[in-house]
């Protein structure tokens, strides 16, 4: 009689003898009897994922999964940054005080400081000589409310954006952020219909900034407003002729874009946003001075300097900005009115960095997330397949006969479940690194196999006592 049967009660010993004679599968119905805790846990996760997909708890789970993947894996960032930031927190400001107004996306107050539009126009002229491919201004230029006067020099600056050219005479596309007026008709985005082509959406998705909008559609005529990051990325790719890494068609069906309906219960829908996941592996480089960021004061070339010194500094600046996307905005924490909570950062940072990382993502490392239905189907298929393989004891042929005898019963089940968890983690990592698809539902599969490990330890008649 086996040793485990000698130490057990007669009833349990009989089951153990039968188990060791017939194997761990337990006959035709053994799979359902053995794996019902894991199957029950899988059904619970499927229902939670489907019915609570847009709820705060499920969004928190996806955010935590995103942060784990983002911190542990290289997500395909290129060696050369395609974007440079110009910090304008040192530029002079002007103060305006007017009555508050409201728009379709909320109530806005106009008692605030504005970056001097004259100083911005001078900075834009300097950047034009350095030959960037495109420029984005992460400052909200939309009117405070309908009929409100703009800050002094605003239309002069916007006209300078339309006329900006490099030394060879080629036009440099410039886009300015629109947040307050993003939900209004196009003619109201910048206060004049002729300036519509300069506008880009400066809004973000609510909550932690793991996603950024791609387009916003609020106009009754369904005229889409591209986000600032997408406008810059599209222009960069069009002017360079480059193409971002393509997602293999085999897994492309798994992903779907985010869609947020702006409005709420009992309210008329204002519009929709489509979005994408942001690769924040660019952030450390973008925050370093003279690697991804430069202060506006450093672009000043004093006229009193010798000609050789001025030429040397201009060559150095041109090497930094030439053929890049340039993003202008407040980059110092505490200096910006707009802040964002970025994954991996304990304190809020200026929202300029979310737009910068989003543009770099679209240019070099686009990320996709499995959709609601496709993610559930993929998770269910992978989990159920691994449960069947575990039940078939697929590792027996990998083990020596002596080790296989030692690992009979629940020990072998636990080994199978830990190997299944390792396979789920490896599959999630492979999809993220090689296919740029984030399987944020993988935490559900790991939880199923953890529940199965717990059930194997306490299952009646499963080998050695616990």
Secondary structure as UniProt FT lines:
FT   HELIX           3..6
FT   HELIX           10..22
FT   TURN            24..25
FT   TURN            28..29
FT   HELIX           30..51
FT   TURN            52..54
FT   HELIX           56..72
FT   STRAND          83..87
FT   TURN            89..90
FT   STRAND          93..96
FT   STRAND          101..103
FT   TURN            104..105
FT   STRAND          106..108
FT   STRAND          112..115
FT   HELIX           117..129
FT   TURN            130..131
FT   STRAND          134..140
FT   TURN            146..147
FT   TURN            152..153
FT   HELIX           154..163
FT   TURN            167..168
FT   STRAND          173..178
FT   TURN            180..183
FT   HELIX           186..188
FT   HELIX           193..198
FT   STRAND          199..201
FT   STRAND          211..217
FT   TURN            220..221
FT   STRAND          224..227
FT   HELIX           228..240
FT   HELIX           249..252
FT   TURN            253..254
FT   STRAND          258..262
FT   TURN            265..266
FT   STRAND          271..277
FT   HELIX           280..282
FT   HELIX           283..286
FT   TURN            290..292
FT   STRAND          293..295
FT   HELIX           296..299
FT   TURN            303..304
FT   HELIX           307..321
FT   TURN            322..323
FT   STRAND          325..329
FT   TURN            333..335
FT   STRAND          339..340
FT   TURN            343..344
FT   STRAND          349..350
FT   HELIX           352..364
FT   STRAND          367..370
FT   HELIX           372..391
FT   TURN            392..395
FT   HELIX           396..398
FT   HELIX           401..406
FT   TURN            407..409
FT   HELIX           410..435
FT   STRAND          437..438
FT   TURN            440..441
FT   HELIX           442..458
FT   TURN            460..461
//
